[in-house]
Amino acid sequence: MSDPVDALVLDLLEWIGGKPRLYREVIEAWRTSCPRLPVWENANERGFIERHCQGSEATVSVSALGATFLAERRHIIIDSSCD
């Protein structure tokens, strides 16, 4: 995984995990003003994150595409450490 943004996107998806998190919690932890590390923005542009409205609070979850990316990257990480 040579791209540092890819590594951070993977961290974001793992952090969100299998259950939705509050949008405000995710933004507070992951939004950046650094143009070199646009993790939240990159994950959104790739379609790895879904936003949902549940009552008065918006939530965020990993999309099917994001789950696939996460599963593929986990596989690569596991395989490369076994060499």
The 8 nearest C-alpha neighbors of each residue, nearest first, counted from 0:
[[1, 2, 6, 5, 3, 72, 76, 75],
 [0, 2, 3, 5, 6, 4, 7, 72],
 [1, 3, 5, 4, 0, 6, 7, 8],
 [4, 2, 6, 5, 1, 7, 0, 36],
 [3, 5, 7, 6, 2, 36, 8, 38],
 [6, 4, 8, 2, 3, 7, 9, 0],
 [7, 5, 3, 9, 4, 8, 10, 0],
 [6, 8, 10, 4, 9, 5, 11, 38],
 [9, 7, 11, 5, 10, 6, 38, 4],
 [8, 10, 6, 12, 7, 11, 13, 5],
 [9, 11, 7, 13, 8, 12, 14, 6],
 [12, 10, 8, 14, 9, 13, 7, 15],
 [11, 13, 9, 15, 14, 10, 16, 8],
 [12, 14, 16, 10, 11, 15, 9, 69],
 [15, 13, 11, 16, 12, 10, 9, 17],
 [16, 14, 12, 13, 11, 20, 60, 17],
 [17, 15, 13, 14, 18, 12, 61, 60],
 [16, 18, 15, 19, 61, 60, 13, 66],
 [17, 19, 16, 60, 20, 15, 61, 59],
 [20, 18, 60, 59, 58, 21, 17, 15],
 [21, 19, 59, 58, 22, 15, 18, 60],
 [20, 22, 58, 24, 23, 57, 59, 25],
 [23, 21, 58, 25, 57, 24, 59, 26],
 [22, 24, 26, 21, 25, 27, 57, 58],
 [25, 23, 27, 21, 22, 26, 28, 20],
 [26, 24, 22, 28, 27, 23, 29, 21],
 [27, 25, 30, 23, 29, 28, 24, 22],
 [26, 28, 24, 25, 29, 23, 30, 22],
 [27, 29, 25, 26, 24, 30, 23, 31],
 [30, 28, 26, 25, 27, 39, 31, 38],
 [31, 29, 26, 39, 27, 28, 32, 38],
 [32, 30, 33, 29, 37, 36, 38, 39],
 [31, 33, 34, 30, 37, 36, 35, 29],
 [32, 34, 31, 35, 36, 37, 30, 38],
 [35, 33, 36, 37, 32, 31, 38, 40],
 [34, 36, 33, 37, 4, 32, 38, 31],
 [37, 35, 38, 33, 34, 4, 31, 3],
 [38, 36, 40, 41, 39, 34, 35, 31],
 [37, 39, 41, 40, 8, 36, 4, 42],
 [40, 38, 42, 41, 30, 37, 29, 43],
 [39, 41, 43, 37, 38, 42, 44, 30],
 [42, 40, 44, 38, 43, 39, 37, 45],
 [41, 43, 45, 39, 47, 40, 44, 8],
 [44, 42, 46, 40, 41, 45, 48, 47],
 [43, 45, 41, 46, 42, 40, 47, 39],
 [46, 44, 42, 43, 47, 41, 48, 65],
 [45, 47, 43, 44, 48, 42, 64, 65],
 [65, 48, 46, 62, 42, 64, 45, 61],
 [49, 47, 61, 62, 46, 43, 60, 42],
 [50, 48, 60, 62, 59, 61, 51, 47],
 [51, 49, 59, 58, 60, 48, 57, 52],
 [50, 52, 58, 57, 59, 53, 49, 60],
 [53, 51, 57, 54, 58, 56, 50, 55],
 [54, 52, 56, 57, 55, 51, 58, 50],
 [53, 55, 56, 52, 57, 51, 58, 21],
 [54, 56, 53, 57, 52, 58, 51, 21],
 [57, 55, 54, 53, 52, 58, 21, 22],
 [58, 56, 52, 22, 51, 53, 21, 55],
 [57, 59, 21, 22, 51, 20, 50, 19],
 [58, 60, 50, 19, 20, 22, 49, 21],
 [61, 59, 19, 49, 48, 62, 18, 15],
 [60, 62, 48, 65, 47, 49, 66, 12],
 [63, 61, 65, 48, 47, 64, 49, 66],
 [62, 64, 66, 65, 67, 61, 47, 48],
 [63, 65, 67, 62, 66, 47, 68, 46],
 [47, 64, 66, 62, 68, 67, 63, 61],
 [67, 65, 69, 63, 64, 68, 70, 62],
 [66, 68, 70, 64, 65, 69, 71, 63],
 [69, 67, 65, 71, 66, 70, 72, 64],
 [68, 70, 66, 72, 67, 71, 73, 65],
 [71, 69, 67, 73, 72, 68, 66, 74],
 [72, 70, 74, 68, 73, 69, 67, 75],
 [73, 71, 75, 69, 74, 70, 68, 76],
 [74, 72, 76, 70, 75, 71, 69, 77],
 [73, 75, 71, 77, 72, 76, 78, 70],
 [76, 74, 72, 78, 73, 77, 79, 71],
 [75, 77, 73, 79, 74, 78, 72, 80],
 [78, 76, 74, 80, 75, 79, 73, 81],
 [77, 79, 75, 81, 76, 80, 74, 82],
 [80, 78, 76, 81, 77, 82, 75, 74],
 [81, 79, 77, 78, 82, 76, 75, 74],
 [80, 82, 78, 79, 77, 76, 75, 74],
 [81, 80, 79, 78, 77, 76, 75, 74]]
